[in-house]
């Protein structure tokens, strides 16, 4: 194991920060995100599936067709998911009565036991399908969380819409509405 003095690490970090462009982080990130949203492509059809969510509702691919669906892939052990899920919940609540827009989540936990308690403790009411297999069929999962948009034809977006926060909420809703309005 190589031991690197803390002072050296701090100096190297500061040097890297000074080399970054002089754009506010939120502006730079938002610019990249809006560019990504403008070129969002849907060319990966989802596989057929028939699975129950935690509440016992059976979901199929036909439940997604004709609607724009945000699919969030998460796990109870995932620290970034803990930050993101409150915003997924807020998006779900704002879309509950909006025709053509919905949220569906896929939980990847191997052990199903902690999921209902996790949902209750967080006050989460969005639908949860526990299926690593379905997530893998949609797109190989190398990290969580992930957010995919499904268009009304049942195709998954090529790009992921990862993020959280107020700006993320507004951006995702705007992209969903834009996709729904497309012919």
Secondary structure as GFF3:
##gff-version 3
##sequence-region A 1 183
A	DSSP	alpha_helix	6	19	.	.	.	ID=ss1
A	DSSP	alpha_helix	25	38	.	.	.	ID=ss2
A	DSSP	beta_strand	42	45	.	.	.	ID=ss3
A	DSSP	beta_strand	50	52	.	.	.	ID=ss4
A	DSSP	beta_strand	58	60	.	.	.	ID=ss5
A	DSSP	three_ten_helix	61	63	.	.	.	ID=ss6
A	DSSP	beta_strand	68	74	.	.	.	ID=ss7
A	DSSP	alpha_helix	79	95	.	.	.	ID=ss8
A	DSSP	beta_strand	101	107	.	.	.	ID=ss9
A	DSSP	alpha_helix	113	122	.	.	.	ID=ss10
A	DSSP	beta_strand	127	130	.	.	.	ID=ss11
A	DSSP	alpha_helix	132	138	.	.	.	ID=ss12
A	DSSP	beta_strand	146	150	.	.	.	ID=ss13
A	DSSP	beta_strand	155	157	.	.	.	ID=ss14
A	DSSP	alpha_helix	166	181	.	.	.	ID=ss15
###
